[in-house]
């Protein structure tokens, strides 16, 4: 049993546990970690989804985007959604969601961050409201599994009453990428023979992509490849004025693996992170890490990365030094 599995089972206990599989049939970091979590739980773990008590919608994996949207709309209207009544014991949620248990079972919630509360300016109003409705942490049957000690510190500073009901489990950073690619996405058609730096993450304010793009000269032979779907509150033309920046919006996990393997370096300019799984994935492939000087990057990658403050010219200087030494 891996240390990850051992720690996960020590947190959730030996009793039968249900697992919320709402992200298992998708792509991205939460999906990869959801699959890793489920793989390390006992084989008799049952995968379930939830239903809304007012709209009488119930589903098993896979379930449509529409069902999930209805549940989030219900939360926005303060109409709670519930897991099916058959869940009479513990359930593990892979992230904070506006879903509740009907009975007295324990809800283990994977907490990635509290940014919609600590930095609401980074998110649309609707998303902030939904997050606040999702973090009903009252009651002794809620246990938070933080993805870093930094996330735990922020959580307890924000909700001190949770002391004694949290633990830290780093994301499973083992290579869980598929052996084959879909063959039909932006990533699959990308020429990995190019010289490029890589950044991975949704296009949204916290990732600080405008700064990243500004630090890459158009005259360089090296490209900057950004992998991420458009999220919110960022201009969709954020990279339009730099021909050296390639934005890949559709990338399957198999193609992402290839992008990690051939990159000159991985860059993160994030203003804050709870864990930053892509940085660890890049590290596992042995490429240099160039990371913003934020608490969780220092917690997880001290001794493995070059750090920079997000001031004009700071990242550019590190990249120039990297190119000279290589």
C-alpha positions as CSV (number, residue, x, y, z in Angstrom):
1,X,0.0,0.0,0.0
2,X,1.4,3.4,-0.9
3,X,1.8,6.2,1.7
4,X,-1.0,8.1,-0.1
5,X,-3.4,5.1,0.2
6,X,-2.3,4.5,3.8
7,X,-2.9,8.1,4.8
8,X,-6.2,8.2,3.0
9,X,-7.5,5.1,4.7
10,X,-6.3,6.2,8.1
11,X,-8.4,9.4,7.6
12,X,-11.6,7.7,6.3
13,X,-11.4,4.7,8.6
14,X,-12.1,1.0,7.9
15,X,-15.9,1.2,7.6
16,X,-17.7,1.1,4.2
17,X,-17.4,4.3,2.4
18,X,-19.1,5.8,-0.6
19,X,-17.3,7.9,-3.2
20,X,-18.7,10.8,-5.1
21,X,-17.8,10.1,-8.7
22,X,-19.0,13.4,-10.2
23,X,-15.6,14.1,-11.9
24,X,-14.6,10.6,-12.9
25,X,-15.7,10.9,-16.5
26,X,-14.1,14.3,-17.2
27,X,-10.6,15.7,-17.9
28,X,-8.2,17.8,-15.7
29,X,-6.5,17.7,-12.4
30,X,-9.5,17.1,-10.2
31,X,-10.5,14.1,-12.4
32,X,-7.0,12.7,-12.2
33,X,-6.9,13.0,-8.5
34,X,-10.5,11.6,-8.2
35,X,-9.4,8.5,-10.1
36,X,-6.3,8.3,-7.9
37,X,-8.4,8.5,-4.7
38,X,-10.9,5.9,-5.8
39,X,-8.1,3.5,-6.9
40,X,-6.6,3.6,-3.3
41,X,-9.9,3.0,-1.5
42,X,-11.1,-0.5,-0.7
43,X,-12.4,-2.5,-3.7
44,X,-16.0,-2.6,-2.2
45,X,-16.2,1.3,-2.3
46,X,-19.4,2.3,-4.1
47,X,-19.4,5.2,-6.6
48,X,-22.5,7.4,-6.4
49,X,-23.9,10.7,-7.5
50,X,-26.5,12.9,-5.9
51,X,-30.0,14.1,-6.6
52,X,-32.0,17.3,-5.9
53,X,-34.8,16.7,-3.5
54,X,-37.0,19.3,-5.1
55,X,-36.5,18.3,-8.8
56,X,-36.4,14.6,-8.1
57,X,-33.3,14.1,-10.3
58,X,-31.2,11.1,-9.6
59,X,-28.3,9.6,-11.6
60,X,-25.4,7.1,-11.6
61,X,-22.1,7.7,-13.3
62,X,-21.9,8.9,-16.0
63,X,-24.4,11.7,-15.6
64,X,-25.1,14.7,-17.8
65,X,-23.7,18.2,-17.3
66,X,-27.4,19.4,-17.1
67,X,-28.0,17.4,-13.9
68,X,-25.0,19.0,-12.2
69,X,-26.0,22.4,-13.4
70,X,-29.5,22.0,-11.9
71,X,-28.0,21.0,-8.5
72,X,-25.8,24.1,-8.5
73,X,-28.8,26.2,-9.4
74,X,-30.7,24.7,-6.5
75,X,-27.8,25.7,-4.2
76,X,-27.9,29.2,-5.5
77,X,-31.6,29.3,-4.6
78,X,-30.8,27.8,-1.1
79,X,-32.6,24.6,-2.0
80,X,-30.2,21.9,-0.7
81,X,-29.3,18.9,-2.9
82,X,-28.8,15.5,-1.2
83,X,-27.1,12.3,-1.9
84,X,-29.4,9.3,-2.4
85,X,-31.0,7.9,0.8
86,X,-29.1,4.6,0.4
87,X,-26.0,6.4,1.6
88,X,-26.3,5.7,5.2
89,X,-22.7,5.9,6.2
90,X,-19.6,7.9,5.1
91,X,-19.0,9.6,1.8
92,X,-15.8,11.1,0.3
93,X,-16.3,14.2,-1.9
94,X,-13.4,15.0,-4.2
95,X,-14.0,18.7,-3.7
96,X,-16.3,21.1,-2.0
97,X,-19.8,20.7,-3.5
98,X,-23.3,22.0,-2.4
99,X,-24.5,18.4,-1.6
100,X,-25.5,17.0,1.8
101,X,-26.1,13.7,3.5
102,X,-29.6,13.0,4.7
103,X,-28.5,10.9,7.7
104,X,-25.8,11.0,10.3
105,X,-23.0,9.6,8.2
106,X,-19.6,11.4,8.0
107,X,-18.9,13.6,5.0
108,X,-15.1,13.7,4.1
109,X,-14.6,16.7,1.9
110,X,-11.5,17.2,-0.1
111,X,-10.6,20.9,0.2
112,X,-8.3,22.3,-2.5
113,X,-8.6,26.0,-1.5
114,X,-10.8,28.8,0.0
115,X,-10.1,31.4,-2.7
116,X,-13.8,32.3,-3.4
117,X,-13.8,33.4,0.2
118,X,-10.3,34.8,0.7
119,X,-10.1,36.4,-2.7
120,X,-13.6,36.8,-4.1
121,X,-12.4,39.4,-6.7
122,X,-10.8,36.5,-8.7
123,X,-14.2,34.9,-9.4
124,X,-17.6,35.7,-10.9
125,X,-20.3,36.6,-8.3
126,X,-22.3,33.5,-9.0
127,X,-19.3,31.2,-8.3
128,X,-18.6,33.0,-5.0
129,X,-22.3,32.6,-3.9
130,X,-22.3,28.9,-4.8
131,X,-19.0,28.2,-2.9
132,X,-20.3,29.9,0.2
133,X,-23.5,27.8,0.0
134,X,-21.3,24.7,-0.4
135,X,-19.2,25.1,2.8
136,X,-21.8,24.3,5.4
137,X,-19.2,23.0,7.8
138,X,-21.5,23.0,10.8
139,X,-22.0,19.7,12.7
140,X,-19.6,17.1,14.0
141,X,-20.1,14.8,10.9
142,X,-17.9,17.0,8.6
143,X,-14.2,16.3,8.1
144,X,-11.9,18.4,5.8
145,X,-9.0,16.8,4.0
146,X,-6.7,19.6,3.0
147,X,-4.3,19.3,0.0
148,X,-1.4,21.1,1.8
149,X,-0.4,22.5,5.2
150,X,-0.9,25.9,3.7
151,X,-4.5,25.2,2.8
152,X,-5.1,23.8,6.3
153,X,-3.6,26.9,7.9
154,X,-5.9,29.1,5.8
155,X,-8.9,27.0,6.5
156,X,-8.4,27.0,10.3
157,X,-7.7,30.7,10.3
158,X,-11.0,31.3,8.4
159,X,-13.0,28.6,10.3
160,X,-11.3,28.2,13.8
161,X,-14.2,26.0,15.0
162,X,-13.0,23.2,12.6
163,X,-9.9,22.6,14.8
164,X,-9.6,18.8,15.3
165,X,-11.7,18.1,12.2
166,X,-9.0,18.5,9.5
167,X,-6.0,16.7,8.2
168,X,-3.5,17.1,5.3
169,X,-3.2,14.7,2.4
170,X,-1.1,15.8,-0.4
171,X,-2.5,15.1,-3.9
172,X,-1.4,11.8,-5.4
173,X,1.4,12.8,-7.7
174,X,2.1,9.4,-9.1
175,X,2.0,9.2,-12.9
176,X,-1.6,8.4,-13.7
177,X,-1.7,9.5,-17.3
178,X,-3.2,7.2,-20.0
179,X,-0.8,5.4,-22.4
180,X,-2.7,6.6,-25.4
181,X,-4.0,10.0,-26.6
182,X,-7.4,10.8,-28.1
183,X,-5.9,11.8,-31.4
184,X,-8.4,14.5,-31.9
185,X,-7.5,17.5,-29.6
186,X,-5.3,20.6,-29.8
187,X,-2.7,18.8,-27.8
188,X,-2.6,15.7,-30.1
189,X,-1.9,17.9,-33.1
190,X,0.9,19.9,-31.4
191,X,4.4,19.5,-32.7
192,X,6.5,18.6,-29.6
193,X,9.7,19.0,-31.6
194,X,9.3,22.8,-31.0
195,X,11.3,24.4,-28.2
196,X,8.8,25.6,-25.7
197,X,8.0,26.5,-22.1
198,X,4.8,25.1,-20.6
199,X,2.1,26.5,-18.4
200,X,-1.0,24.5,-17.4
201,X,-4.2,25.8,-15.8
202,X,-7.6,27.3,-16.5
203,X,-7.6,30.8,-17.9
204,X,-8.6,32.9,-14.9
205,X,-7.2,35.8,-12.9
206,X,-5.4,33.8,-10.2
207,X,-3.1,32.2,-12.8
208,X,-1.8,35.6,-13.7
209,X,-1.4,34.8,-17.4
210,X,-1.2,38.4,-18.5
211,X,2.1,38.8,-16.5
212,X,3.4,35.5,-18.0
213,X,2.7,36.5,-21.6
214,X,4.4,39.9,-21.0
215,X,7.6,38.2,-19.9
216,X,8.0,36.2,-23.1
217,X,9.7,38.3,-25.9
218,X,8.3,37.8,-29.4
219,X,11.8,37.5,-30.7
220,X,12.7,34.4,-28.8
221,X,13.1,31.1,-30.6
222,X,11.3,29.4,-27.7
223,X,7.5,29.4,-27.6
224,X,5.3,29.6,-24.6
225,X,2.6,26.9,-24.6
226,X,-0.4,27.5,-22.3
227,X,-2.7,24.6,-21.7
228,X,-6.1,25.4,-20.3
229,X,-9.8,26.0,-21.0
230,X,-11.1,29.5,-20.8
231,X,-12.5,30.1,-17.4
232,X,-13.6,33.6,-16.3
233,X,-12.8,37.3,-15.8
234,X,-9.9,37.2,-18.2
235,X,-9.8,38.6,-21.8
236,X,-10.0,35.7,-24.3
237,X,-7.5,37.7,-26.3
238,X,-4.9,37.7,-23.5
239,X,-2.2,36.3,-25.7
240,X,-3.3,37.7,-29.1
241,X,-0.5,40.2,-29.4
242,X,2.3,37.8,-28.9
243,X,3.0,35.4,-31.8
244,X,5.3,33.3,-29.5
245,X,2.4,32.3,-27.3
246,X,0.4,29.2,-28.2
247,X,-2.9,28.6,-26.4
248,X,-4.1,25.0,-26.4
249,X,-7.7,24.9,-25.1
250,X,-8.5,21.2,-25.8
251,X,-5.9,18.8,-24.5
252,X,-6.6,15.2,-23.5
253,X,-4.6,13.7,-20.6
254,X,-2.5,11.6,-22.9
255,X,-1.4,14.6,-25.0
256,X,-0.7,16.6,-21.8
257,X,1.7,13.9,-20.8
258,X,3.6,14.4,-24.1
259,X,3.6,18.1,-23.6
260,X,5.2,17.7,-20.1
261,X,7.8,15.3,-21.4
262,X,9.1,17.6,-24.1
263,X,8.9,21.0,-22.5
264,X,12.1,23.0,-21.8
265,X,10.7,24.1,-18.4
266,X,7.4,24.4,-16.6
267,X,6.3,27.9,-15.5
268,X,3.6,28.9,-12.9
269,X,2.9,32.6,-12.3
270,X,0.0,31.9,-10.0
271,X,-0.9,34.5,-7.4
272,X,-1.9,31.7,-5.0
273,X,-2.5,28.0,-5.1
274,X,-3.8,25.3,-2.7
275,X,-1.5,22.6,-4.2
276,X,-0.9,23.2,-7.9
277,X,-1.0,19.6,-9.2
278,X,0.5,20.5,-12.7
279,X,3.7,21.7,-11.1
280,X,4.1,18.4,-9.4
281,X,3.3,16.5,-12.6
282,X,5.9,18.5,-14.4
283,X,8.4,17.8,-11.7
284,X,7.8,14.1,-12.0
285,X,8.8,14.3,-15.7
286,X,12.1,15.8,-14.6
287,X,11.8,19.2,-16.3
288,X,12.9,22.4,-14.6
289,X,10.3,24.2,-12.4
290,X,10.1,28.0,-12.5
291,X,7.5,29.0,-10.0
292,X,6.0,32.2,-8.4
293,X,7.2,32.8,-4.9
294,X,4.0,31.9,-3.0
295,X,3.6,29.8,0.2
296,X,2.5,26.5,-1.2
297,X,5.2,26.5,-3.9
298,X,7.8,27.0,-1.2
299,X,6.2,24.3,1.0
300,X,6.2,21.7,-1.8
301,X,9.1,22.6,-4.1
302,X,11.8,24.1,-2.0
303,X,15.1,22.8,-3.5
304,X,13.4,21.7,-6.7
305,X,12.5,25.0,-8.3
306,X,13.6,28.5,-9.2
307,X,11.3,31.1,-7.6
308,X,10.5,34.6,-8.7
309,X,8.4,37.5,-7.6
310,X,5.9,38.7,-10.2
311,X,7.5,42.0,-10.9
312,X,8.3,43.2,-14.4
313,X,11.4,41.5,-15.7
314,X,11.9,39.0,-12.9
315,X,10.6,35.9,-14.8
316,X,12.2,37.0,-18.0
317,X,15.6,37.2,-16.3
318,X,15.3,33.6,-15.0
319,X,14.2,32.3,-18.4
320,X,17.2,34.0,-20.1
321,X,19.6,32.4,-17.6
322,X,18.0,29.0,-18.3
323,X,18.5,29.4,-22.0
324,X,22.1,30.5,-21.6
325,X,23.0,27.4,-19.4
326,X,21.3,25.1,-21.9
